[in-house]
Amino acid sequence: MDSARRSATSLPRPVLRPRDAFAITVGIVVGAGIFRMPSLVAGASGSELVMLGAWLVGGLLSIVGALCYAELATTYPHAGGDYSYLRLAYGPRVAFLYGWARLAIIQTGSVALLAFVVGDYLAQLFGLGAWSSAAYAALAVVVLTAINWAGIRQGAAAQFWLTMLEIGGVVLIIVAGLFFAPGDTAVAAPGGDSAMGLILVFVLLTFGGWNEAVYITAEVRDAHRWMPRILVLSLVVISLLYLLVNLAYLRVLGLGGMAGADAVAADLMQHAFGGTGAVLMSAIVVAAALTSANATLITGARSVYAVGRDFPALAFIGRWDERSGSPRMAMLVQGGLALLLVALGGLAMDGFQLAVEYTAPVFWLFFLLVGISLFVLRRREPHAERPFRVPLYPVLPLLFCLTCAYLLWSSLVYTGAGALVGVGVLAAGGALLLYLRPSTASTPEASP
């Protein structure tokens, strides 16, 4: 069999260790958001107790969602992740819309935004002129895409060490805020009522990404045993880190200082270490952004690959390269689109909150549909082997679905024009379905 044919017919293999999946999950969640989002949460909170409670609730709700995903991931260990669950529950057209949303909105938009975070901070340290930020952002996309094009082992190794560096940076912020920086709560708290809907949009988006682990289920050794543990343990660690980091912010800046800070983590490090703190903060944020961008590229390419396997017109992105253990063409398409967004962003970069508005409604819509798919697939396939069953069924899945529905509503009510743009791009994917026809044959998938 020649190499081209072997690439087209190969399927994912279980080559990843549990620690690799853990690193990908933690790395994609603990990104640049924790260095920016707490100020938005503080601004919408009426008290310190409400703010800290929101982060705790966010962690608990995410763990509930992880238990639901653990059942789906171990019952249907496909490389397509959410795409596969939506396809099984609702058919290939709804699944295509999700794959389109990840390619055009969720994943590539996240990679471009994270790349600009890298570019902004590196431009401050090593300026190259007016286009410094865009140049560094483009370089970050190219380098990370090349690493993951080389193979899953290379991408996973980079992810592990980037995650260790990232967690070390977050721990440094916690230690600096709780033990070294002088307390400074002179700035008055915002006061007023708490906008819980908006607060949870910000908090749960900062927790967003834990579900990405399901895209590598088919590549994790002994996944039916390890995936539930990976999903839950990673969220326990992340929740603890988020609570401690917000306690550190509160101790140093107070609720009012947090609400008024454009770079809350940088302000904390400035209090703790002076000018040196700014350099340290830049390194921490760059590491965090690279970690999340790398994990986003790994998991995003898997959903693009799944779309290509189901739609003959897109078969060129549905090829799994056996030698590298990755969907190489899907990785290149994803990287190319991210580079295009970086180029557009270099001309007119939108703000952080606009990016939240753009992604949030689409994100929560499909999260809700995945939650409902658990009920659909339990009813449709009652005798399917389920190595892990979500506890307290149907209470916890129902709680997850209600949370997603509430966040979908909140993301539409509390956000602005950016949400309409995201919904419009999703509608464009619906128009593509007029010209694309799904394959009538069922798509085989690898099981670990």
TIDRENKE-326915 format. One record per residue (C-alpha): residue in one letter; x, y, z. Coordinates in steps of 0.1 Angstrom, whole numbers, padded with zeros to 4 digits, always signed. Last residue first. Layout:
<nodes>
AXYZ ...
</nodes>
This chain:
<nodes>
P-0087+0028+0222 S-0114+0027+0197 A-0108+0039+0162 E-0136+0052+0141 P-0154+0039+0111 T-0176+0064+0092 S-0210+0052+0082 A-0217+0053+0045 T-0242+0078+0031 S-0216+0105+0029 P-0229+0140+0037 R-0239+0163+0008 L-0225+0198+0006 Y-0241+0225-0016 L-0271+0236+0005 L-0251+0228+0036 L-0229+0258+0028 A-0258+0281+0037 G-0259+0266+0072 G-0222+0275+0075 A-0231+0311+0066 A-0256+0310+0095 L-0227+0302+0119 V-0209+0333+0106 G-0241+0353+0113 V-0243+0340+0148 G-0207+0351+0155 V-0214+0385+0140 L-0245+0389+0161 A-0226+0381+0193 G-0200+0407+0184 A-0227+0433+0181 G-0235+0432+0218 T-0234+0409+0248 Y-0257+0408+0279 V-0288+0393+0263 L-0272+0369+0239 S-0246+0355+0263 S-0272+0354+0290 W-0296+0332+0270 L-0268+0308+0260 L-0256+0308+0296 Y-0291+0299+0309 A-0294+0271+0283 C-0259+0258+0292 T-0268+0258+0329 L-0301+0240+0322 C-0283+0214+0302 F-0257+0207+0329 L-0284+0205+0356 L-0303+0180+0334 P-0272+0160+0330 L-0267+0160+0368 V-0303+0150+0377 P-0308+0123+0350 Y-0287+0104+0361 L-0273+0107+0397 P-0238+0097+0386 V-0228+0098+0349 R-0222+0063+0336 F-0187+0051+0328 P-0178+0019+0308 R-0210+0024+0288 E-0216-0006+0265 A-0246+0002+0243 H-0278-0015+0254 P-0300+0016+0258 E-0290+0030+0224 R-0318+0054+0214 R-0328+0064+0249 R-0293+0068+0262 L-0283+0084+0230 V-0310+0111+0232 F-0304+0118+0269 L-0267+0123+0263 S-0274+0143+0231 I-0292+0169+0253 G-0258+0178+0268 V-0242+0180+0234 L-0269+0203+0222 L-0264+0226+0252 F-0226+0228+0245 F-0235+0235+0209 L-0255+0266+0219 W-0231+0276+0246 F-0202+0280+0222 V-0222+0298+0195 P-0235+0323+0220 A-0200+0328+0236 T-0177+0332+0205 Y-0182+0367+0192 E-0191+0382+0225 V-0159+0369+0241 A-0139+0382+0212 L-0155+0416+0217 Q-0145+0415+0254 F-0108+0411+0244 G-0108+0440+0220 D-0108+0439+0182 M-0076+0443+0162 A-0080+0462+0130 L-0053+0458+0104 G-0032+0432+0123 G-0064+0415+0132 L-0070+0408+0095 A-0036+0392+0092 V-0041+0373+0124 L-0074+0360+0111 L-0057+0348+0079 L-0030+0331+0100 A-0058+0313+0119 L-0073+0302+0086 G-0039+0288+0075 G-0033+0270+0108 Q-0067+0253+0105 V-0061+0243+0069 L-0026+0230+0078 M-0039+0210+0108 A-0067+0195+0088 M-0041+0184+0062 R-0019+0168+0088 P-0045+0148+0107 S-0020+0134+0132 G-0001+0102+0141 S+0029+0115+0122 R+0035+0082+0102 E-0001+0072+0101 D-0014+0105+0086 W-0051+0107+0091 R-0071+0120+0061 G-0104+0139+0065 I-0091+0173+0053 F-0088+0161+0017 A-0123+0145+0020 L-0140+0179+0020 A-0163+0172-0010 P-0168+0137+0004 F-0184+0150+0036 D-0182+0127+0066 R-0145+0120+0068 G-0137+0157+0062 V-0159+0168+0092 A-0140+0144+0115 Y-0107+0159+0104 V-0119+0194+0112 S-0129+0181+0147 R-0094+0166+0152 A-0076+0197+0139 G-0093+0217+0167 T-0079+0194+0194 I-0042+0198+0186 L-0045+0235+0175 T-0063+0244+0207 A-0037+0226+0228 N-0009+0247+0211 A-0029+0280+0215 S-0036+0273+0252 T+0001+0266+0260 L+0013+0295+0239 A-0011+0319+0257 A+0000+0307+0291 A+0037+0309+0283 V+0033+0344+0269 V+0013+0354+0300 I+0040+0341+0323 A+0069+0357+0304 S+0051+0391+0304 M+0044+0388+0341 L+0080+0382+0349 V+0090+0413+0329 A+0064+0434+0347 G+0074+0420+0381 T+0110+0431+0375 G+0097+0467+0375 G+0083+0464+0410 F+0083+0429+0425 A+0051+0425+0445 H+0031+0456+0436 Q+0041+0453+0400 M+0032+0416+0401 L-0003+0425+0412 D-0008+0452+0386 A+0004+0427+0359 A-0021+0402+0370 V-0050+0427+0369 A-0041+0440+0334 D-0069+0465+0325 A-0075+0471+0362 G-0106+0490+0374 A-0126+0460+0385 M-0096+0445+0403 G-0089+0477+0422 G-0125+0480+0432 L-0125+0444+0445 G-0093+0448+0465 L-0059+0452+0448 V-0035+0431+0468 R-0057+0408+0488 L-0083+0405+0461 Y-0059+0396+0434 A-0044+0369+0457 L-0078+0355+0465 N-0085+0355+0428 V-0054+0334+0421 L-0063+0310+0449 L-0098+0304+0436 Y-0085+0300+0400 L-0058+0275+0411 L-0082+0254+0431 S-0107+0253+0403 I-0080+0243+0378 V-0068+0214+0400 V-0104+0201+0405 L-0111+0206+0368 S-0080+0185+0358 L-0090+0158+0383 V-0126+0155+0368 L-0116+0153+0331 I-0085+0132+0337 R-0103+0107+0360 P-0132+0103+0336 M-0107+0098+0307 W-0085+0072+0325 R-0105+0040+0326 H-0122+0041+0292 A-0091+0057+0277 D-0067+0028+0283 R-0041+0046+0263 V-0052+0079+0249 E-0055+0084+0211 A-0092+0077+0206 T-0100+0100+0235 I-0080+0129+0218 Y-0111+0150+0209 V-0126+0143+0244 A-0099+0164+0260 E-0114+0195+0245 N-0142+0194+0270 W-0120+0213+0295 G-0119+0242+0271 G-0140+0268+0289 F-0132+0275+0326 T-0126+0312+0316 L-0158+0310+0296 L-0175+0297+0327 V-0164+0327+0347 F-0172+0354+0321 V-0207+0340+0312 L-0213+0333+0349 I-0207+0370+0358 L-0230+0382+0330 G-0259+0361+0342 M-0251+0370+0379 A-0252+0407+0373 S-0245+0416+0409 D-0263+0446+0424 G-0246+0478+0434 G-0211+0483+0447 P-0180+0488+0426 A-0156+0484+0455 A-0137+0515+0466 V-0099+0515+0458 A-0079+0515+0490 T-0077+0478+0492 D-0039+0475+0491 G-0022+0445+0507 P+0016+0446+0503 A+0029+0420+0478 F+0050+0391+0492 F+0028+0364+0508 L-0007+0361+0492 G-0001+0380+0460 A+0034+0368+0453 V+0026+0332+0462 I-0005+0332+0439 I+0013+0349+0410 L+0042+0324+0413 V+0016+0295+0413 V+0002+0309+0380 G+0037+0310+0365 G+0045+0275+0376 I+0012+0263+0361 E+0023+0279+0328 L+0058+0264+0328 M+0044+0229+0335 T+0018+0234+0308 L+0044+0245+0283 W+0064+0214+0292 F+0035+0191+0286 Q+0022+0208+0255 A+0056+0207+0237 A+0057+0170+0244 A+0021+0165+0232 G+0028+0184+0200 Q+0060+0164+0193 R+0042+0131+0200 I+0012+0142+0179 G+0034+0147+0148 A+0054+0170+0126 W+0022+0189+0118 N+0019+0196+0155 I+0053+0213+0156 A+0047+0231+0123 T+0013+0245+0135 L+0030+0258+0167 V+0058+0275+0148 V+0034+0290+0122 V+0009+0303+0147 A+0036+0318+0169 L+0053+0335+0140 A+0020+0350+0129 A+0015+0365+0164 Y+0051+0378+0165 A+0046+0396+0132 A+0011+0409+0142 S+0025+0423+0175 S+0056+0439+0158 W+0038+0455+0129 A+0045+0491+0140 G+0082+0485+0146 L+0102+0455+0157 G+0098+0459+0195 F+0114+0433+0218 L+0099+0435+0253 Q+0067+0454+0245 A+0064+0435+0212 L+0067+0402+0230 Y+0037+0411+0252 D+0014+0421+0223 G+0025+0392+0201 V+0019+0365+0226 V-0016+0380+0233 F-0020+0383+0195 A-0013+0345+0192 L-0040+0339+0219 L-0065+0359+0198 A-0056+0341+0166 V-0058+0306+0183 S-0091+0315+0198 G-0106+0327+0165 T-0093+0295+0148 Q-0109+0273+0175 I-0143+0289+0181 I-0154+0308+0150 A-0146+0295+0115 L-0132+0260+0123 R-0151+0253+0155 A-0184+0267+0140 W-0179+0247+0108 G-0175+0215+0128 Y-0206+0224+0148 L-0226+0231+0116 F-0213+0198+0102 A-0226+0180+0132 V-0261+0195+0127 R-0259+0182+0091 P-0244+0148+0099 G-0273+0135+0121 Y-0289+0145+0153 A-0277+0121+0181 L-0249+0102+0164 R-0236+0133+0145 L-0238+0154+0177 Y-0218+0129+0196 S-0192+0126+0168 Y-0188+0164+0166 D-0184+0166+0203 G-0153+0144+0201 G-0143+0138+0165 A-0115+0114+0174 H-0140+0089+0185 P-0143+0071+0219 Y-0181+0067+0219 T-0190+0051+0252 T-0159+0064+0271 A-0162+0100+0257 L-0200+0102+0261 E-0199+0090+0298 A-0169+0113+0306 Y-0187+0142+0289 C-0215+0140+0314 L-0191+0138+0343 A-0172+0168+0328 G-0204+0189+0327 V-0209+0183+0364 I-0172+0192+0370 S-0178+0225+0350 L-0207+0233+0372 L-0186+0228+0403 G-0158+0250+0390 G-0181+0278+0379 V-0198+0277+0413 L-0165+0282+0430 W-0156+0311+0407 A-0190+0327+0413 G-0186+0323+0450 L-0154+0343+0449 M-0171+0372+0431 V-0203+0370+0452 L-0182+0370+0484 E-0161+0400+0473 S-0193+0420+0467 G-0215+0435+0441 S-0199+0416+0412 A-0200+0429+0376 G-0167+0448+0378 A-0151+0419+0397 V-0160+0394+0369 L-0146+0418+0343 S-0114+0422+0363 P-0112+0384+0368 M-0113+0379+0330 R-0078+0393+0322 F-0050+0372+0336 I-0073+0341+0340 G-0083+0345+0303 A-0047+0341+0290 G-0049+0304+0294 V-0056+0279+0321 V-0082+0259+0301 I-0061+0248+0272 G-0032+0239+0293 V-0052+0220+0319 T-0068+0197+0293 I-0037+0193+0272 A-0016+0185+0302 F-0041+0160+0315 A-0042+0143+0281 D-0004+0141+0280 R-0004+0128+0316 P-0028+0100+0306 R-0002+0088+0280 L-0008+0093+0243 V-0003+0066+0217 P-0038+0051+0214 R-0041+0051+0175 P-0061+0074+0153 L-0072+0059+0119 S-0053+0053+0087 T-0072+0050+0054 A-0062+0083+0037 S-0026+0082+0049 R-0021+0046+0038 R-0034+0055+0004 A-0009+0083+0000 S+0019+0062+0015 D+0015+0034-0010 M+0000+0000+0000 
</nodes>
